[in-house]
Amino acid sequence: MENRILIVDDEEEICSVLARRFTKEGYSSITANNGREALNHFYKENFSLIISDIKMPEMNGMEFLKNVKSVNPNIMVIMMTAFPEVDRVVEAMRLGACDFILKPVDLDLVVSSVKKTLEKKSLEEI
């Protein structure tokens, strides 16, 4: 099965940069500009992994993470933020995020995190 990634960020530039890089790495991706839009994609399609910003309009990343994990507790979610408050990081991990990336993103670091997370997922599915 092809690895598909859902990228959620209200900054379209970040979505497009990540999507282009993931295409180069051999991954398929879909983008959404807020948690509500991302949930619509999540309910209709299968994803191997989600990368979501925390601070977004309409539905923030933490709310989105809670919704996603309530439907599929095994989905892998990597959170991103430009505002790395320790309590927010701890809360995201408690809610089931598997990694945390600081903005501005280092594309090599994001790809490394995605590869590591997908490897972990495939080992858990064996």
C-alpha positions in Angstrom: 0.0 0.0 0.0 1.2 3.5 -0.9 2.0 5.7 2.1 -0.3 8.7 2.0 0.2 11.8 4.2 -2.3 14.4 5.2 -0.7 17.8 5.7 -2.7 20.3 7.8 -1.5 23.9 8.1 -3.2 27.3 7.6 -0.1 28.5 5.8 -0.5 27.4 2.2 3.2 27.9 1.6 4.1 25.3 4.2 1.5 22.8 2.8 2.9 23.2 -0.7 6.6 23.0 0.3 5.9 19.8 2.3 3.8 18.3 -0.4 6.5 18.9 -3.0 9.1 17.4 -0.8 7.0 14.4 0.0 6.4 13.8 -3.7 10.2 13.8 -4.3 10.5 11.2 -1.5 7.9 9.0 -3.1 4.9 9.8 -0.9 1.5 10.8 -1.9 0.0 13.7 0.1 -3.2 15.8 0.5 -3.3 19.2 2.1 -5.9 21.0 4.3 -5.8 24.5 5.7 -7.5 23.8 9.0 -8.7 21.0 11.3 -12.2 21.0 10.0 -11.2 20.6 6.4 -8.6 18.0 7.4 -11.3 16.0 9.3 -13.4 15.8 6.1 -10.4 14.3 4.3 -9.7 12.0 7.2 -13.3 10.6 7.3 -13.3 9.9 3.5 -9.8 8.7 2.8 -7.1 6.5 4.3 -3.8 8.0 5.4 -0.6 6.4 6.7 0.4 9.6 8.6 -0.8 13.1 9.5 1.3 16.2 10.0 -0.6 19.0 11.6 0.1 22.5 12.8 -1.3 23.4 16.2 -2.4 27.0 15.8 -5.0 27.2 13.1 -8.4 28.9 12.6 -11.7 27.1 12.8 -10.3 24.0 14.5 -6.9 24.0 16.1 -4.4 21.1 15.8 -5.1 19.9 19.4 -8.8 19.6 18.8 -8.1 17.9 15.4 -5.7 15.5 17.1 -8.4 14.5 19.7 -11.0 14.0 17.0 -8.6 11.9 14.8 -7.4 9.7 17.8 -11.0 9.1 18.9 -11.8 7.6 15.5 -8.5 5.8 14.9 -6.2 5.6 18.0 -3.5 3.9 15.8 -3.1 6.8 13.3 0.4 8.3 13.5 0.3 12.1 14.0 3.2 14.5 13.9 2.5 17.9 15.3 4.2 21.2 14.2 4.3 24.6 15.9 6.1 27.9 15.8 5.2 28.3 19.5 6.9 25.5 21.4 5.4 25.9 24.9 6.3 22.8 27.0 2.8 22.3 28.3 1.5 22.2 24.7 4.1 19.7 23.6 3.3 17.5 26.7 -0.4 17.7 26.0 0.0 16.7 22.3 2.2 13.7 23.3 -0.4 12.7 25.9 -3.1 12.9 23.3 -1.1 10.5 21.1 1.1 12.6 18.9 4.2 10.6 18.0 6.6 13.5 17.3 6.8 17.2 17.5 8.5 19.5 14.9 9.3 23.2 15.4 8.7 25.8 12.7 10.3 27.1 10.6 10.6 23.5 9.5 13.8 21.8 8.4 12.7 19.7 5.5 15.3 17.0 6.1 14.2 16.7 9.7 10.6 16.4 8.6 11.4 13.7 6.1 13.5 11.9 8.7 10.6 12.0 11.2 8.1 10.8 8.6 10.4 7.9 7.6 11.0 6.9 11.2 7.3 7.1 12.1 6.3 5.0 9.1 8.9 2.4 9.8 7.6 2.2 13.4 4.0 1.9 12.1 5.0 -0.9 9.7 6.7 -2.8 12.5 3.7 -2.5 14.7 1.4 -3.9 12.0 3.5 -7.1 11.6 
